[in-house]
């Protein structure tokens, strides 16, 4: 999917995405990443939602967001709430959804000026 009306003047906006890629600033990323309005942290780590660990979420929490979006890949996934309890205890909102939904939601929240961080899992084809 391509976003045709994205305005990156306030930070990084997702320009498009597919099952195994995300487009940012004219570049196509094909590995899981962390995205903030001011940073792209490539090669985040988890290849699938099942691979997600507390350490992966600590890397997100250290960025001090108000809202965290976890994109679980092409399919919805239920995560054990104990996995992200430390974020909730810090007063950080956490939403878990497919990566496509997380991309769309990230763009909306970023455009609103929210302190959002997205952890986006990209599953390799094949």
Secondary structure, DSSP 8 states (H G I E B T S, - for coil): -B-TT--GGGS--EEEEETTEEEETTEEE-S-EEEESS-EE---S-SSGGG--HHHHHHHHTT--SEEEEE--SS-----HHHHHHHHHTT-EEEEE-HHHHHHHHHHHHHTT--EEEEE------
